[in-house]
């Protein structure tokens, strides 16, 4: 190591320098504390041997100044040299920034042992610093990759620009990427198609799973395909793409304002609730199919319908299984469908936020174990001749 030896007695410096060089170390000498601080700044030593009693700037003050010069997490061991080894003297040295104490006259054997110990500590710190720097570079690279993946994910799923006047939603991802997807678009004929998808797992792997779902959903909606056709084609796409054990639970909804009808296809998601203005649950649409991608084809497809009153339309509520499965902070009790129905069965004008508030209170400070998505669908009150007019997609409120 490069050792800075600070002592105002030349004889002491000669003896200790000889010991250090015999041990294979490089030595830089300074005659007092002021010279020692300057030498530290100039030569950047690996270790400092500092006499305590010196004129001008003593060893304790010099050690304090050296500690002030250290940048970031850098550290240079300081061993004080003194004929006084009383407890108070040792404590004062440690308080001043020292790491060890060596009694004068210095023993070559003890000095060699101290140097070996400090050398191991310094080497360990250097190794830790090297690993920390490498980890910081890895973290920075991963953050850049996440940002790129987030940019691509948002554009492919259109989650950054999801606005539709008939829907409102809340989404709480459990990690950087959500395995839930909410997509909505108006067909050329004026219907509204909605997709709520919930991929296996969460994080980036789940996010990758739902990307092709969004892409195909928007393409088929633009071609005015019915939701049963969309379900069939999404199932084929996912079964071809995904490995065994990976799938996407999904709900597809079509709102047809020209005839006052809502159509629902549910594959593996919690029930879709239809709630009237007074908070009564008028209909439930449970899952009638396996999630998308489990089987190579859907043999029998079931689309359930609801005729609604254009003058007093009901609202639909969809959610991923992260909602009923959410665990409480106290005893890991699940939120359950019972709590969902209790939150929805109110005359409130903002059941979506009421449900979200009840869920948040239930979970508390506990981290979400799964992605959580809740969607509220409000079928429009429109006349038949108005149903074919283009929609303002910027009037919906997005909450994430």
FENZI-V527477 format. One record per residue. N is the residue number from 1. OMEGA is omega in radians with two decimals (* if undefined). NEAR is the number of other C-alpha atoms within 12 Angstrom. Layout:
# FENZI-V527477
((N OMEGA NEAR) (N OMEGA NEAR))
This chain:
# FENZI-V527477
((1 2.99 25) (2 -3.03 28) (3 3.02 37) (4 -3.13 42) (5 -3.10 46) (6 -3.12 47) (7 -3.11 38) (8 3.12 28) (9 -3.05 22) (10 -3.13 17) (11 3.10 14) (12 -3.12 26) (13 -3.14 30) (14 -3.09 22) (15 -3.07 23) (16 3.10 38) (17 3.12 30) (18 3.11 23) (19 -3.06 26) (20 -3.14 34) (21 3.07 23) (22 3.12 16) (23 3.07 23) (24 -3.10 16) (25 3.03 24) (26 -3.05 23) (27 2.98 32) (28 -3.04 35) (29 3.03 36) (30 -3.01 34) (31 3.07 32) (32 -3.06 33) (33 -3.13 36) (34 3.08 28) (35 -3.13 30) (36 3.12 41) (37 3.12 36) (38 3.13 25) (39 3.10 26) (40 -3.13 37) (41 -3.06 23) (42 -2.96 15) (43 3.10 22) (44 -3.05 26) (45 3.06 32) (46 -3.11 32) (47 3.13 40) (48 2.94 48) (49 -2.94 50) (50 3.00 53) (51 -3.09 45) (52 -3.05 41) (53 3.13 27) (54 3.11 26) (55 -3.14 20) (56 3.13 17) (57 -3.11 26) (58 -3.04 30) (59 -3.13 42) (60 3.13 40) (61 3.11 31) (62 3.12 40) (63 3.11 41) (64 3.14 26) (65 3.09 25) (66 3.11 36) (67 3.12 27) (68 -3.12 20) (69 -3.11 20) (70 -3.08 20) (71 3.05 12) (72 -3.13 9) (73 3.10 16) (74 -3.09 20) (75 3.08 29) (76 3.13 36) (77 3.08 38) (78 3.08 42) (79 3.14 37) (80 3.07 46) (81 -3.13 39) (82 3.05 30) (83 -3.14 17) (84 -3.12 21) (85 3.09 20) (86 -3.09 14) (87 -3.12 11) (88 3.13 11) (89 3.13 25) (90 -3.14 26) (91 3.13 19) (92 3.12 25) (93 3.12 34) (94 3.12 24) (95 3.14 19) (96 3.12 27) (97 3.12 30) (98 -3.12 35) (99 -3.13 30) (100 -3.06 31) (101 3.12 34) (102 -3.05 35) (103 3.02 25) (104 -0.17 24) (105 -3.01 20) (106 3.06 30) (107 -3.14 18) (108 -3.12 22) (109 -3.14 17) (110 3.11 19) (111 -3.14 32) (112 3.14 23) (113 3.12 18) (114 -3.12 29) (115 -3.13 34) (116 3.14 20) (117 3.14 19) (118 3.10 27) (119 3.11 25) (120 -3.14 18) (121 -3.13 20) (122 3.13 24) (123 3.12 21) (124 3.12 15) (125 3.11 20) (126 3.12 19) (127 3.12 14) (128 3.14 16) (129 3.12 18) (130 3.11 16) (131 -3.13 14) (132 3.11 15) (133 3.11 15) (134 3.14 14) (135 3.11 14) (136 3.09 14) (137 3.10 14) (138 -3.14 14) (139 3.13 14) (140 3.13 14) (141 3.12 14) (142 3.11 16) (143 3.10 15) (144 3.13 14) (145 3.10 17) (146 -3.13 21) (147 3.09 17) (148 3.14 15) (149 3.10 23) (150 3.14 27) (151 -3.13 18) (152 -3.13 19) (153 -3.11 32) (154 -3.11 27) (155 -3.13 18) (156 3.14 28) (157 -3.11 38) (158 -3.14 26) (159 3.13 33) (160 -3.08 19) (161 -3.12 22) (162 3.12 34) (163 3.01 27) (164 -3.03 33) (165 -3.08 26) (166 -3.10 39) (167 2.96 40) (168 -3.06 35) (169 3.04 40) (170 -3.12 35) (171 3.10 36) (172 3.09 33) (173 -3.13 30) (174 3.11 27) (175 -3.09 24) (176 -3.12 24) (177 3.14 36) (178 3.02 40) (179 3.04 44) (180 3.07 51) (181 3.04 52) (182 -3.12 51) (183 3.14 44) (184 -3.13 43) (185 3.08 41) (186 3.12 40) (187 3.07 30) (188 -3.12 23) (189 3.05 25) (190 3.05 28) (191 3.04 38) (192 3.05 45) (193 -3.13 45) (194 3.07 49) (195 2.92 50) (196 -3.13 51) (197 -3.12 51) (198 -3.09 49) (199 3.07 47) (200 3.10 37) (201 3.11 29) (202 -3.12 31) (203 -3.04 26) (204 -3.12 27) (205 3.11 24) (206 3.11 33) (207 3.09 39) (208 -3.11 35) (209 -3.05 41) (210 -3.12 47) (211 3.12 40) (212 3.10 34) (213 -3.13 47) (214 -3.09 43) (215 -3.11 31) (216 3.11 28) (217 -3.13 45) (218 -3.14 32) (219 -3.11 25) (220 3.08 29) (221 3.11 35) (222 3.11 22) (223 3.08 21) (224 3.10 23) (225 3.07 25) (226 -3.02 31) (227 3.09 38) (228 3.08 32) (229 3.11 26) (230 3.12 37) (231 -3.14 46) (232 -3.06 36) (233 3.05 28) (234 3.14 45) (235 3.13 36) (236 -3.12 27) (237 -3.08 30) (238 3.12 36) (239 3.11 27) (240 -3.02 21) (241 -2.90 24) (242 3.04 29) (243 3.11 17) (244 3.14 15) (245 3.09 18) (246 -3.14 29) (247 -3.13 42) (248 2.96 50) (249 -3.02 43) (250 2.95 51) (251 3.04 54) (252 -3.14 53) (253 3.02 49) (254 3.06 48) (255 -3.07 42) (256 -3.03 37) (257 -3.10 36) (258 3.12 27) (259 3.12 27) (260 -3.08 28) (261 3.00 25) (262 3.10 38) (263 -3.06 34) (264 2.96 45) (265 -3.07 45) (266 3.10 42) (267 3.02 41) (268 3.14 31) (269 3.02 42) (270 -3.11 38) (271 2.98 35) (272 -3.09 44) (273 3.00 38) (274 -3.02 36) (275 3.12 38) (276 -3.03 28) (277 -3.13 24) (278 3.12 20) (279 3.11 24) (280 3.10 23) (281 -3.04 26) (282 -3.10 24) (283 2.96 25) (284 3.09 26) (285 -3.11 33) (286 3.10 26) (287 3.09 29) (288 -3.06 26) (289 2.97 34) (290 3.06 30) (291 -3.13 37) (292 3.06 45) (293 -3.12 37) (294 3.14 29) (295 -3.11 26) (296 3.10 22) (297 3.06 23) (298 -3.03 25) (299 3.12 14) (300 -3.09 14) (301 -3.08 22) (302 3.04 25) (303 3.14 28) (304 -3.06 25) (305 3.10 25) (306 3.04 31) (307 -3.11 24) (308 -3.13 30) (309 -3.11 23) (310 -3.13 24) (311 -3.13 14) (312 -3.04 18) (313 3.03 28) (314 3.07 33) (315 3.09 41) (316 3.09 45) (317 3.13 46) (318 3.07 51) (319 3.07 46) (320 -3.08 45) (321 3.02 38) (322 3.13 40) (323 -3.14 45) (324 -3.10 36) (325 -3.10 29) (326 -3.06 37) (327 -3.14 28) (328 -3.11 25) (329 -3.04 20) (330 -3.00 13) (331 3.11 13) (332 3.08 18) (333 -3.12 17) (334 -3.14 24) (335 3.00 32) (336 3.09 24) (337 3.11 28) (338 3.11 17) (339 3.10 24) (340 -3.11 38) (341 3.12 32) (342 3.14 22) (343 -3.11 30) (344 -3.05 39) (345 3.10 28) (346 3.13 21) (347 -3.12 18) (348 3.07 18) (349 -3.11 19) (350 -3.11 23) (351 -3.14 35) (352 3.13 36) (353 3.11 24) (354 3.12 25) (355 3.13 37) (356 3.12 34) (357 3.12 21) (358 3.12 25) (359 3.14 38) (360 3.10 24) (361 3.14 20) (362 -3.09 29) (363 -3.12 29) (364 -3.10 20) (365 -3.12 14) (366 3.11 20) (367 3.12 21) (368 -3.14 31) (369 -3.12 28) (370 3.08 33) (371 -3.11 38) (372 3.09 43) (373 3.09 44) (374 -3.13 48) (375 3.04 45) (376 3.13 42) (377 3.13 40) (378 3.10 40) (379 -3.00 42) (380 2.96 34) (381 -3.07 26) (382 3.00 24) (383 -3.07 17) (384 -3.11 16) (385 3.12 13) (386 -2.99 17) (387 -3.06 26) (388 -3.13 20) (389 3.11 18) (390 -3.08 18) (391 3.05 23) (392 -3.05 13) (393 -3.11 19) (394 -3.04 14) (395 3.14 15) (396 3.12 21) (397 3.14 19) (398 3.09 25) (399 3.12 23) (400 * 24))
